[in-house]
Amino acid sequence: MLIQKQMSMRWLTVVLMMCLMFSVNSCKDDDDDDGNGNHVIPSYVGTWQLTDESGLEKQVLVITETTFKMTLALYIDEEWVDIMSVQGNYSELGNIFMLTITRLGIIADEETYEMVYYTPDDPEWDLLLDDEFEIEDQFEVKFVVSGNKLTVISDDNDDGVFDPVEEGETFTKV
């Protein structure tokens, strides 16, 4: 039950982080080369991590040039246990990114730590997103990359403002 409650609270944060990370996708035009025809990998592509102050909870965000995967893990019995996973793809329009969730994994057994995965084709999909986690399967986020830091900003309160202090999470590249 404790894991379920932590998952519900962190799920929104995880999804929002993933969205921001995924929304950093660049357009497939001149911005993708160095002027000499060489492909340049965007600075947001890679593996990013956010660990809570207690050191007992972490989010790992893996971003490719077209997809993302966010995993939420808890430190239980001297090991990291993945309790939730969100995967999808993203597109970019200026500094706004549209994330689309295509796969959701949730821990199903607190003793074996088995994870069950859902896709939009599953009957439980809408119930999980809407009722359990109160998120949409598509949403917008903003992001800022500064050195080895990635800040993902979502409009958590739907007021039209992306507030980096109140609605942002900062990951470190690993």
C-alpha positions in Angstrom: 0.0 0.0 0.0 2.9 2.4 0.8 4.4 1.7 -2.6 1.0 2.3 -4.3 0.6 5.7 -2.6 4.2 6.8 -3.4 3.6 5.7 -7.0 0.5 7.8 -7.3 2.1 10.9 -6.0 5.3 10.4 -8.0 3.6 9.2 -11.1 2.5 12.7 -12.1 6.0 14.0 -11.5 7.6 11.2 -13.4 5.3 11.7 -16.4 5.8 15.4 -16.4 9.6 14.9 -16.2 9.5 12.4 -19.0 7.4 14.8 -21.0 9.9 17.5 -20.6 12.8 15.3 -21.4 11.0 13.9 -24.4 9.9 17.2 -25.6 13.4 18.3 -26.1 13.3 16.6 -29.5 14.7 18.8 -32.2 13.4 19.3 -35.7 15.0 17.2 -38.4 16.3 20.2 -40.4 19.5 22.3 -40.5 19.6 22.4 -36.7 20.7 18.7 -36.7 24.0 19.3 -38.5 27.1 21.3 -37.7 27.1 23.1 -41.1 29.5 20.6 -42.6 26.8 17.9 -43.1 27.7 16.1 -39.8 24.8 15.0 -37.6 24.8 16.7 -34.2 23.1 14.9 -31.3 20.9 17.4 -29.3 22.1 18.2 -25.8 19.0 16.7 -24.2 19.6 13.2 -25.6 21.1 10.9 -23.0 20.4 9.5 -19.5 19.3 11.9 -16.7 18.7 11.2 -13.1 16.8 13.0 -10.2 17.2 11.6 -6.7 15.1 12.9 -3.8 16.6 14.5 -0.7 16.4 11.3 1.3 18.3 9.3 -1.3 15.5 6.6 -1.3 13.7 7.6 -4.4 15.0 8.3 -7.9 13.8 9.0 -11.4 15.8 8.0 -14.4 15.0 9.6 -17.7 16.4 8.2 -20.9 15.9 10.4 -24.0 16.7 9.5 -27.6 16.1 11.7 -30.6 12.5 10.5 -30.9 11.6 8.6 -27.7 11.7 8.8 -23.9 11.5 6.4 -21.0 11.1 7.5 -17.4 11.5 5.1 -14.6 10.7 5.7 -10.9 12.6 3.6 -8.4 12.6 3.2 -4.6 15.4 2.0 -2.5 13.9 -1.1 -0.7 15.8 -3.8 1.2 19.2 -2.4 0.1 18.4 -2.4 -3.6 16.7 -0.1 -6.2 13.3 -1.4 -7.2 11.6 0.0 -10.3 8.0 0.7 -9.3 6.8 2.6 -12.4 7.9 3.1 -16.0 6.5 5.5 -18.6 7.5 5.3 -22.3 6.6 7.3 -25.3 7.6 9.6 -28.1 7.6 13.3 -28.5 7.6 16.2 -31.0 8.8 19.8 -30.7 7.3 23.2 -31.6 9.6 26.0 -30.5 10.3 25.5 -26.8 7.0 23.5 -26.3 7.2 19.8 -26.5 4.3 17.4 -27.0 4.7 14.1 -25.2 2.7 11.0 -26.1 2.7 8.1 -23.6 2.7 4.8 -25.4 3.5 2.3 -22.6 3.0 2.4 -18.8 4.5 -0.1 -16.4 3.4 -0.4 -12.7 4.6 -2.7 -10.0 2.0 -5.4 -9.6 3.4 -7.5 -6.7 5.1 -5.8 -3.7 6.9 -9.1 -2.8 8.3 -10.1 -6.2 8.5 -6.6 -7.6 6.9 -7.8 -10.8 5.9 -5.0 -13.1 2.8 -5.1 -15.4 2.8 -3.1 -18.6 -0.1 -1.3 -20.3 -0.6 0.2 -23.7 -3.4 2.4 -25.1 -5.0 -0.8 -26.4 -5.6 -2.1 -22.9 -9.0 -1.6 -21.3 -7.4 -0.3 -18.1 -5.4 2.5 -20.0 -7.9 5.4 -19.6 -8.7 4.4 -16.0 -5.0 4.3 -15.0 -4.2 7.6 -16.6 -7.4 9.6 -15.8 -8.5 8.3 -12.5 -5.3 6.9 -10.8 -2.7 9.3 -12.0 -4.8 12.2 -13.2 -2.8 12.8 -16.4 -3.4 12.8 -20.1 -1.7 10.4 -22.6 -0.6 13.6 -24.5 0.6 16.7 -22.8 3.0 19.7 -23.2 6.1 20.6 -21.3 9.0 23.0 -21.5 12.7 22.3 -20.9 16.0 24.0 -20.3 19.4 22.4 -20.7 22.3 24.1 -18.9 25.5 22.1 -18.8 24.8 18.7 -17.2 21.4 19.9 -15.9 18.0 19.4 -17.5 15.0 21.2 -16.1 11.6 20.0 -17.1 8.7 22.3 -16.6 5.1 21.4 -16.8 1.9 23.4 -16.2 0.8 21.2 -13.2 -2.0 23.6 -12.2 -3.3 24.3 -15.8 -3.0 28.0 -15.4 -1.1 28.5 -18.7 2.2 29.3 -16.9 5.2 27.0 -16.9 6.7 28.0 -13.5 10.2 26.5 -13.2 10.3 27.0 -9.4 6.8 25.5 -8.6 6.4 23.2 -11.6 10.0 22.3 -12.6 12.2 19.3 -11.8 16.0 19.4 -12.5 17.8 16.2 -13.6 21.5 15.6 -13.8 23.1 13.9 -16.8 24.7 10.6 -15.9 
